[in-house]
Amino acid sequence: MKSPFTGGETILLCETRKAIFRKEEYEYTYLCYQCVDTKETFTTTQIDTVNTEQIYNSYRSAHGIPYPDEIKEIRGHYALSALKMSRILGFGDNQYRLYENGEIPNVANGRVLKAIQSPKTFETFVDAAKNILSDEEYAKIKKRIEEYESRSCMDWLISELIYGEYGRGKYNGYAKLSVSKLKNVLLFYIEKFDGVFVTLMNKLLFYTDFLAYRENGQAMTGLSFKAIQYGPVPYMWDRVYSLIDDISQIEVGNKNGYIGNKLVSEMPCDISSFTSEQLAVLEKVYETFKNDTSTSISKKSHDELAWIDNNKTRSLIDFKYAFSLKAI
């Protein structure tokens, strides 16, 4: 980043601040650039977004309010328009669309949106709104509820086994718990590296999620990370790799006699599952570590404050440490 004042060099500054949002106080890491020559500070649109997203994330987490991607996904399950969803729920006509686009619901509406993530609960709203639906619309929605309910139990079980008891919050970078997104992140690196050793993948996922949080205010995979002797690793990492379809582990030896588990797959990565910002993060992580081995990237992770501050207690790592990354 070049200084807008002199065109010279800048440094990124981070400091802990507190902000009031809807009469509640939240702590966050404030970011800004400082011009080396003039000592003037400034922000960019991206940094402003990260600063505010930290506050909004904390508010949503504190009150159990779904995130825009979850709100949009609810509607997708039933193939309904945003207008129809608003009317079924008793919101203003444009309200559901505004929530999908990032407007934060009040607590009452947030609890409604949280509740209808359950198909059974959403069905009660549909039944109550039957008078505003045609017979054909009502029948279609009821059928979609039944179909989604039959799928959701198995999806929930797999998600629970992979992600454990830690939901969306400061220990997973406020990312959606999406097995599909996680799978495609794994496939991205498996393709790039022509197979990835498990230890290397553990570190790639750490840097991917923490970089994504630093750059965009939200991680990607939904995983939580724990500091252990050999560096930061995904919580229950062994389950992560064994429960995802189409990805296998094979034993591979090297010339020094070391045998390790390598993740491989014949399935291509679905690039369309990533936003442009997420894809930029993946590419940056790959370019940064493409010449690293499991050993060298592990050594780099030991220099990260995220590991230094948490390894003695083997603690989960708060994503606030994203702002102190050194290797990337």
N, C-alpha and C positions, 0 to 999 in steps of 0.2 A: 504494500500500500504506500503510495507516494503522498506527501503532504500537499493539501490544497493551498497552503499558504506560501510554500517555497519550492514545491516540487521535489523536495529532499526526502530523506528517510524518516520513517515513523516507527514507534514501538507500540505494542498493544498493552494497555494497562487493564488490570482487573482489581476490583475492590468489592468487599462485601457491603451491601447497602440494605436498607429496609424501605419498603414502599407500602402505602395504604391503598387498598383496592376494596371498594364496597364496604368501607368502614372497618376493614380488617388489615392487620399488619403482616407482611410477608418479607422474608429475607431472601435476597438473591445476589448473584454476582454481577455487578455492573461492569460493562466493557466499554472502552473507548480507545481511540488512537491518540498518541501524543506526537506532535511534530518535534523532531530532535533539535532543530535549529531554534524555533521560537518558543518551545515548551507549551504551545497552545494545544488544547485537546479538541477532538471532534469525533463524531460518529458517522456511520454509513447507514443506509436503509437496512442492510442485512443485520448489522449490530443492533440497531434499534429493535428489530424484530426479535432477536435472541433475548435482549433485555426484557422486553414486555412478555414474551412467551414464558419465561421463567416464572413470572408473577401469575400469569393466567393458569399455567400448569399447576402451581401450588393451590390456587383457589379451586380449580376443578377437583384436584385430589382431595382437598379438605372436605368438600361437600358431596363427593361421589357423583359429580356431573360428567356425563360422557363427553368425549372429544369429537370434533367435527367428522373425522373419518368413521367413528363408530355410529354417529347419528345418520350419516349417509348410508352406511352399511345396513342399518335397521330397515330403512326404506327399500333398499335393494332386495332384501329377502322376500318382499311381498310385491315387487314390481309396481309400486305405487308412485304417483307424482308427489312432489313436495306439497302442492296445494291440497291434494287428497289427504295426505298425512296430517296436515294442519287441521283440517276439518274434522277428521276422525278423533283427534286428540283435544279438540276444542280450543286450539290456538288461533291467533289472527292468520288471515290467509297467507301472508308472506313469511310468517314466523319460522316455519320449519326450514325453509330455504336459507334464511338468515343464519340459523343455527348451524347448518351445514357449511356455510361460508365463514364461520369463525366467531359469530356473535355469541357471547357467553350467556346462557339462559340464567334467569333468576333461580333461586334454590328450588322453588315449587315446581317450575317447569323442568328443571334439571332432574328432579326426582321422578317425574313422569317419564322422561326419556330413559332414565336408568331402569325403571321398572319394566318398560316395554321391550327391553332386550330379551326378556322372557317371552316366548311365543304365547304361553298361556295367559299372561297378563295382557299382552297386546290384544288377544282374542276378546277379553272383556270390554276393551274400548271399542272394538269393531261391533260387538253385539249392542253396545249402548248407542252406537252411531248408525244403527241399521236403517233408520228413517231417512238418512241422507245418501244412502247407497241404493243403486238399482239392485234388483234380485240377482242379475248376472254378476255385478261387481261383488256383491256379498258372497256369492257362491265361490267365485274365483279366489277371493281373499281367504276364505275359510279353508279352501283346498291348499293354498300356499302355506298357511299356518301349519296345517297337518304335515305337509312335506318337510317343512323346515324343522319342525319339532322332532321328526324321526331322524334327521341328520344331525341335529345339534347335540344330542347326547354323546354320540361317538366323537364328534369334534371337540366337545368340552373335555372328554376323558383324555384324549391325546394331548390337548393343550395343558391340562392339569399335570400330566406326567412330565412334560417337557419343562414347563415354567414353574412348577411347584406352587407354593402358597404366596409368592410375591407377585402382586398385581402391578397395575400401572401407577408409577410413582417415582420418587427420587432415586430408587435403587434399580430402576430399569430405564432411566432416561425418559420417562413418561411416554414410552413407545407402546403402540398397540401390540397385544399378544397375538401375533399372526404367524402360525406355523408355515403358511404359504410364503410369506415374506422372508422368514428365516431360511427356508429351504432354498429360495432363489439367491440369497446372499451366499450360502454355502456353494451352490452350483456355480456362481460367478467366479469364486476363487478356485474351485476345482478345475474349471475350464482354463483359467488363466495360468495356473501352475501345473496343469496336466496331472492333477492329483495333489492332495495336500496332506502332510503329516498332521496328526491330531494336535500335537503340541504347537505347531505353527498356526493351525487354524484357530486354536484358543486365543492366541495373541492377535491374529488378524481380526477376529470378532470384537475383541476388546477395543482395538484402535478404531475399528469401523464405527461402533456404537458411540464411543466417547467423542470421536471427531464429528460425527453427525450431530450430536448434542451441542458441541461447541459452535458448529457452523450454522445450525438450523433450529436449535432449541428443542430438539426431539431426537431420540435415538432411533434405530431402525429395526432391530431384530426382536425386541421385547425381552431379551435376556437380562438377568442380573449377573453381576460379576463378583467373585470372591477373591481375596488376596491369600494365596497359599505360598508354600516354600519356593515354588518354581515360577512365581509371577501371577498376574491376574488371570483367572479362568472363568468361563461361564459356570454359574451355579448348576450343579448336577450335569456337567458337561458330557458324561458318559451316556446319560439318557438322551441328551440332545442329538447325538450322532446315531444312536441305535434305533430311535423311534421314527425317524423321518424316511418316508418311502423313497425308493430309487437311489439312495445313497448307501454305499457299502464300505466296509473297512477290510483292507487286506494287509497281511504282514509283509513288510519289505525290509530286506537287509542291505547294508552298505559294505564297502570294502574294508571297513574297520570292524566288521562283525556286529555292528549295532542293528537290532531289529526293532522296527517301529510300526505302528498302525497308520496306514495311509487311507484317506477318504477318496473314493473314486465314484464316478457315475457316468453312465452313457446318456443321461438326459441333459439336454441343453438348458442353459439358464434363460428364463423368460425376462428379457430386458424391459419389456413393457410394464412389468410389475413395479418398476422404480420410477420415481419422479426424476426430473433432470437434476435436482439438488442431491438426491440420494445417489444417483449414478455418478455424479461428480465426486462424492465422498468415496465410493468404491474404487473409482479409478485412481484417486489420490493415494489411498491406502496401498493399492497394488504397486503403483509407481514408486512409492517410498520404500516398500519392503520386498520388491520382486527379486532382489539378489540375496535376501536373508535366508539363513537356515533356522531350524527350530532353536538351536543353541544361541545364535546371534540375536534373534529377536527377543528371546527370553532375557538375555543380558540387558538389552535396551529397556525392557519393561521393568527391570529392577531399579532403573534410574527414575522411574515415574513416582511422583509424590503419592499417587493413588495406591501404589503398592507399598511404598515406604511407611506410610501412616497407618496401614491396615494389616500388614502381614503378620505382626506379632500376635494379634488377636484373631487372625483368620476371618476378618469381618467382611461383610458385604461392602461394596464400594459406592459411596454417594457420587452421583454424576456431577457434583460441583467440581470434582477433580478434573473434569474435562478441560477446564480453563487453565490447567497447569501442565498439560501434555508437553513433553520435550522432544520426543522422537518424530513428531509430525506436526 
